[in-house]
Amino acid sequence: MTATDTLRAAIERYATGVPGGEEPQALDAFGELKAALNRGTVRAAECGADRRWHANAWVKTGILLGFRLGRTGPAAAGGPFSFYDKDTFPLRALDADDGVRLVPGGSAIRDGCYVAPGVVCMPPMYINTGAYVDEGTMVDSHALVGSCAQIGRRVHLSAAAQIGGVLEPAGALPVIIEDEVLVGGNCGVYEGTVVRERAVLAPGTLLTGGTVVFDLVHDRVYRREGDRPLEIPAGAVVVPGTRPVKAGPGREAGIALYAPVIVKYRDERTDSAVRLEELLR
């Protein structure tokens, strides 16, 4: 049995509750999980050989265990404001050897998430517990990386981008942003949506489990189907769009509904714009 298997068994023992007197052991198991999340050796979701992502329910169960075990107390003392949080989830400690560029100005990284060397964090931004942020990614001002979200290499989360968290239910897939994706300003990606590598989301694009995306290049429609999440294809360039209501009072009033549209796939011009973003870091 590997160390991960042993940790998983310890976490799953307390999935439905902690027997009286076993709180110290449960806290030890949670502490091991949190340290493994910080190292990136366990993740809340992983991509299989079939290129399908799946949630590691036991990891999310362990994070929820930490909330149950924690006690609310003072956090981030000092300054004119008071903060109170679970004592099991302090701010994550960083040092120069971590290679993370965390610019001063009100940002926070919660304990229990992986932030790789070369990540740039512009203030104010927030990375929640269980998240995984890979090498060379930029988390720009006012951006959020929600609980258990998985962010790939060399991603740019532009100003005010919101990557939603999916902590409960434990088996639900969190939001996935694969390598070299550009997420424009004021975008929102929620409810387990998967954005495949090198895709570009234009500013203001919103993607949820109920969103229908129209591909004008390949004449296809993408939506969530059963337990399969909404997926944005690799290299797709998605912009906000609308579709008209075709029946009833909505049609008579000329109402149109929001509908993201794939207008092209990445080419040399798109890649030049992305390279410019990298030069500006």
Helices and strands as residue ranges (DSSP letters): H 3-13, H 23-39, E 45-47, E 53-55, H 57-69, E 72-75, E 83-86, G 96-98, E 101-102, E 108-109, E 114-115, E 120-121, E 126-127, E 132-133, E 138-139, E 144-145, E 150-151, E 156-157, E 162-163, E 176-177, E 182-183, E 188-189, E 194-195, E 200-201, E 206-207, E 213-215, E 220-222, E 231-232, E 236-239, E 242-244, H 248-252, E 256-258, E 261-265, H 268-279
